[in-house]
Amino acid sequence: MEREFSTENVVEMKGIVKRFPGVLANDQVDFSLRKGEIHALLGENGAGKSTLMNILAGMYRQEEGKIKFHGKPVDFHSPKDAINTGIGMVHQHFMLVPSQSVTENILLGLDKPRFRLNLNHYDQEIARMSEQFGLQVSPSAKIWQLTVGEQQRVEILKMLYRGAEVLIMDEPTAVLAPSEVDDLFITLRKMTADGKSIIFISHKLQEVMQISDRVTVLQKGKVTSVGIEVKNTSREELARLMVGRDVLFKVEKKSSNPGEVVLDVQHVVADNDKGYRSLCDISLNVRKGEIVGLAGVAGNGQAELAEVITGLRKVVSGKVIVNEEDLTNQSVLKGIKQGISHVPSDRTSVGTAPNLSVTDNIIMKNYRHAPIGKGIMINMAAATKYAGQLKDVYEIVVPTLETSVRLLSGGNLQRVILAREISSEPQLMVAVQPTRGLDVGAIEGVHRLLLAQRDAGAAILLISEELEELFSIADRLYVIYEGELMGEQSEFDLERIGLMMTGTKAENIGVQGEIQHG
């Protein structure tokens, strides 16, 4: 059934201009939000989406342009000004205190209660609000005890508790498992039914088509289309508006011709950071010239497996063999010397040194070697030349090579990591969520790079929560659930793999997908 919502504009932004050194982030941008609608804001990485919404949320101030809320001009000097007006933002990276409870986090920063906290009273208030909006979370639970999806619910409750009428969601599904995305969408619909308005910043066109009522598209800081009704457009048209060209949602892939085994994981057992068992007797292999996918809902041992293979985590038992060399519990450096490249899921904390320059980050794997390494010194002229070449090849958009990588958009940060890891000509590449948070154009580019590496003879282990991605470029895949492999598949059946992702072993699934008991 077609949804109906008001034509009254809650928010109007006119002629917004915002500049950063060397970058015009927003160039005369117009945007409007109606009461009770979900309005998606689409664009490539670096298109200016988050900047525009950070202005609306009081984090930045525009240099030109006006903002109206319910027809009245507003001028925000801080996020507190915005939330007091009725506009709140849930950021992609949550701002919560892990050691405090849900209720304590929600109350943090409020003027009341000032002197005495009746925690039981506020727990009950939070529980009622949680029930109202379908945001199930225990008010007394500590943040560190919650899943990523539950932590996101706490961030939403924080904004609702402060009276937010407009909620800005910045890449809200980037850290969620598929089932958590479904729960979030149910919550967003409940909120709009209650009169709230949602701005949904995203790269994922399928989700935008599913959840939003209207879409505004930004490209290189400018609006290419304002307020298109989703029912009147298509995924292909939105992709073209985002990147300025037609986008292939499935890249052409040659048949693989795998060679000898490069990675051989044998009966690996390992624990997570809390000391609990995260990998239970894992055995898998990846051969030269193939992409092997690892499917699973987030938190089922994928991260620990990648860390075990790349030397970042010790195993309790079992072996990791690369090119017939035993690398079990060996250093990261030994793995690099054996030809291992690693594209981690955490680009900021693990994949890069945020405060260092693009050049420094690109040369991290070969600064010991000539011509960049010069004894105990670094030949900066050679390093800059090398970084400049990779910047051009991998289309890294950056003001200068001396720019700190913390200032780059997600897509450009990922290109820095891929440039560094692929340029080392790896024998084995472990790629974890390589396209998370990227736009459709960047995703197509990453897929082409991975396939090119496969065709050049690299063995690639692709760990992803995006089944569409795995089905598109993997040659075969394993499915993991609670640290245990449910089976291996070379023919990709969505229903079958979905059952395996929820804990059914391959041998217990019948021909038509029904579970066999015995």
Long-range contacts (C-beta under 8 A, 24 or more apart in sequence): 2-231, 3-213, 5-34, 5-35, 5-36, 5-37, 5-192, 5-213, 6-34, 6-35, 6-36, 6-37, 7-34, 8-34, 8-35, 9-33, 9-34, 9-35, 9-68, 9-71, 10-34, 10-35, 10-69, 10-70, 10-165, 10-166, 10-197, 11-56, 11-67, 11-68, 11-69, 11-87, 11-166, 11-197, 12-67, 12-68, 12-71, 13-52, 13-55, 13-56, 13-65, 13-66, 13-67, 14-65, 14-66, 14-67, 14-68, 15-64, 15-65, 15-66, 16-52, 16-55, 16-62, 16-64, 16-65, 16-67, 17-62, 17-63, 17-64, 17-65, 18-48, 18-51, 18-52, 18-55, 18-60, 18-62, 18-63, 19-63, 21-399, 22-399, 22-400, 23-399, 24-221, 25-51, 25-221, 26-51, 26-52, 26-55, 26-62, 26-221, 27-220, 27-221, 27-222, 28-64, 28-65, 28-222, 29-65, 29-218, 29-221, 29-222, 29-223, 30-223, 30-226, 31-216, 31-223, 31-226, 32-226, 32-227, 33-166, 33-197, 33-199, 34-197, 34-213, 34-214, 35-195, 35-197, 36-192, 36-193, 36-195, 36-196, 36-197, 37-192, 37-197, 37-198, 37-213, 37-214, 38-188, 38-192, 38-197, 38-198, 38-200, 38-211, 38-212, 38-213, 39-197, 39-198, 39-199, 39-200, 39-212, 39-213, 39-214, 39-215, 39-216, 39-227, 40-199, 40-200, 40-201, 40-202, 40-208, 40-211, 40-212, 40-214, 40-215, 40-216, 40-230, 41-199, 41-200, 41-201, 41-202, 41-215, 41-216, 41-218, 42-202, 42-203, 42-205, 42-208, 42-215, 42-216, 42-217, 42-218, 42-238, 42-241, 42-242, 43-217, 43-218, 43-219, 43-242, 43-439, 44-203, 44-219, 44-220, 44-242, 44-243, 44-411, 44-439, 44-441, 44-442, 45-203, 45-409, 45-410, 45-411, 45-412, 45-437, 45-438, 45-439, 45-442, 46-220, 46-397, 46-409, 46-411, 46-412, 47-218, 47-219, 47-220, 47-221, 47-242, 47-439, 48-218, 48-220, 48-221, 48-222, 49-201, 49-218, 50-170, 50-201, 52-218, 53-89, 53-168, 53-170, 53-199, 53-201, 54-89, 56-82, 56-87, 56-89, 56-168, 56-199, 57-82, 57-87, 57-88, 57-89, 57-168, 58-82, 58-83, 58-87, 59-89, 83-159, 83-162, 83-163, 83-164, 86-163, 86-164, 86-165, 86-166, 87-164, 87-165, 87-166, 87-168, 88-158, 88-159, 88-160, 88-162, 88-164, 88-166, 88-167, 88-168, 89-159, 89-167, 89-168, 89-170, 90-152, 90-155, 90-156, 90-159, 90-167, 90-168, 90-169, 90-170, 90-172, 91-155, 91-170, 92-170, 92-171, 92-172, 92-174, 92-175, 92-437, 94-151, 94-152, 94-154, 94-155, 95-155, 96-143, 96-151, 96-154, 96-155, 97-143, 98-142, 98-143, 98-144, 99-142, 99-143, 99-144, 100-142, 100-143, 101-139, 101-140, 101-141, 101-142, 101-143, 102-126, 102-137, 102-138, 102-139, 102-140, 102-141, 102-143, 102-146, 102-154, 102-157, 103-139, 103-140, 105-143, 105-154, 105-158, 106-154, 106-157, 106-158, 106-161, 107-161, 110-162, 125-161, 126-157, 126-161, 129-157, 129-160, 129-161, 130-157, 132-194, 133-157, 133-160, 133-187, 133-190, 133-191, 133-194, 134-183, 134-186, 134-187, 134-190, 135-187, 147-180, 147-299, 148-175, 148-176, 148-180, 148-298, 148-299, 149-176, 149-177, 149-180, 149-183, 149-184, 152-176, 152-180, 152-184, 153-187, 156-187, 160-191, 160-196, 164-196, 165-195, 165-196, 165-197, 166-196, 166-197, 166-198, 166-199, 167-191, 167-196, 167-197, 167-198, 167-199, 168-198, 168-199, 168-201, 169-198, 169-199, 169-200, 169-201, 170-201, 171-201, 171-202, 171-203, 171-437, 172-200, 172-201, 172-202, 173-202, 173-204, 173-207, 174-436, 174-437, 175-298, 176-298, 177-297, 177-298, 177-299, 177-465, 178-297, 178-465, 179-297, 181-207, 185-210, 185-211, 203-437, 203-438, 203-439, 203-440, 203-443, 205-235, 205-238, 205-239, 205-440, 206-235, 206-468, 208-238, 209-235, 209-238, 217-241, 217-242, 219-243, 219-244, 239-440, 239-441, 242-439, 242-440, 242-441, 243-439, 243-440, 243-441, 245-441, 247-440, 247-441, 247-444, 248-444, 249-440, 249-444, 250-472, 251-444, 251-447, 251-448, 251-451, 251-472, 251-473, 253-451, 253-472, 253-473, 254-451, 254-455, 256-289, 256-290, 256-291, 256-454, 256-475, 257-289, 258-287, 258-288, 258-289, 258-290, 258-475, 259-287, 259-288, 259-289, 259-457, 260-287, 260-288, 261-285, 261-286, 261-287, 261-288, 262-286, 262-287, 262-288, 262-322, 262-323, 262-427, 262-428, 262-459, 263-309, 263-320, 263-321, 263-322, 263-428, 263-459, 263-461, 264-319, 264-320, 264-321, 264-322, 265-305, 265-308, 265-309, 265-318, 265-319, 265-320, 265-321, 266-318, 266-319, 266-320, 266-321, 267-317, 267-318, 267-319, 268-305, 268-308, 268-315, 268-317, 268-318, 268-319, 268-320, 269-315, 269-316, 269-317, 269-318, 270-304, 270-305, 270-308, 270-313, 270-314, 270-315, 270-316, 270-318, 271-304, 271-316, 272-304, 277-483, 278-304, 278-483, 279-304, 279-305, 279-308, 279-315, 279-483, 280-482, 280-483, 280-484, 281-318, 281-484, 282-318, 282-480, 282-483, 282-484, 282-485, 283-485, 284-478, 284-485, 284-488, 286-428, 286-459, 286-460, 286-461, 287-459, 288-427, 288-457, 288-458, 288-459, 289-454, 289-455, 289-457, 289-458, 289-459, 290-454, 290-459, 290-460, 290-475, 290-476, 291-450, 291-451, 291-454, 291-460, 291-462, 291-473, 291-474, 291-475, 292-459, 292-460, 292-461, 292-462, 292-474, 292-475, 292-476, 292-477, 292-478, 293-462, 293-463, 293-464, 293-470, 293-474, 293-476, 293-477, 293-478, 294-461, 294-462, 294-463, 294-464, 294-477, 294-478, 294-479, 294-480, 295-464, 295-465, 295-467, 295-470, 295-477, 295-478, 295-479, 295-480, 295-497, 295-500, 295-501, 296-465, 296-479, 296-480, 296-481, 296-501, 297-465, 297-481, 297-501, 297-502, 298-465, 300-480, 300-481, 300-482, 300-483, 301-480, 301-482, 301-483, 301-484, 302-432, 302-463, 302-480, 303-345, 303-432, 304-483, 305-463, 305-480, 306-342, 306-344, 306-345, 306-430, 306-432, 306-461, 306-463, 309-335, 309-340, 309-430, 309-461, 310-335, 310-340, 310-342, 310-430, 311-335, 311-340, 312-350, 322-427, 322-428, 323-427, 323-428, 336-365, 336-424, 338-427, 338-428, 339-424, 339-425, 339-426, 339-427, 339-428, 340-426, 340-427, 340-428, 340-429, 340-430, 341-421, 341-422, 341-424, 341-426, 341-428, 341-429, 341-430, 342-421, 342-429, 342-430, 342-432, 343-414, 343-417, 343-418, 343-421, 343-429, 343-430, 343-431, 343-432, 343-434, 344-417, 344-432, 345-432, 345-433, 345-436, 345-463, 347-410, 347-413, 347-414, 347-417, 348-406, 348-413, 351-413, 351-417, 352-405, 352-413, 352-416, 352-417, 353-405, 354-404, 354-405, 354-406, 355-404, 355-406, 356-404, 356-405, 357-401, 357-402, 357-403, 357-404, 357-405, 358-387, 358-391, 358-396, 358-398, 358-400, 358-401, 358-402, 358-403, 358-405, 358-408, 358-416, 359-383, 359-384, 359-387, 359-401, 359-402, 361-405, 361-416, 361-417, 361-420, 362-386, 362-387, 362-390, 362-391, 362-416, 362-419, 362-420, 362-423, 363-387, 363-420, 364-420, 365-420, 365-421, 365-424, 366-423, 366-424, 390-419, 390-420, 390-423, 391-419, 393-419, 394-418, 394-419, 395-445, 410-437, 410-438, 411-438, 411-439, 411-442, 414-438, 414-442, 414-446, 415-442, 418-446, 418-449, 422-449, 422-453, 426-453, 426-458, 427-458, 427-459, 428-458, 428-459, 428-460, 428-461, 429-453, 429-458, 429-459, 429-460, 429-461, 430-461, 430-463, 431-460, 431-461, 431-462, 431-463, 432-463, 432-464, 433-463, 433-464, 433-465, 434-462, 434-464, 435-464, 435-466, 435-469, 443-469, 447-472, 447-473, 467-494, 467-497, 479-506
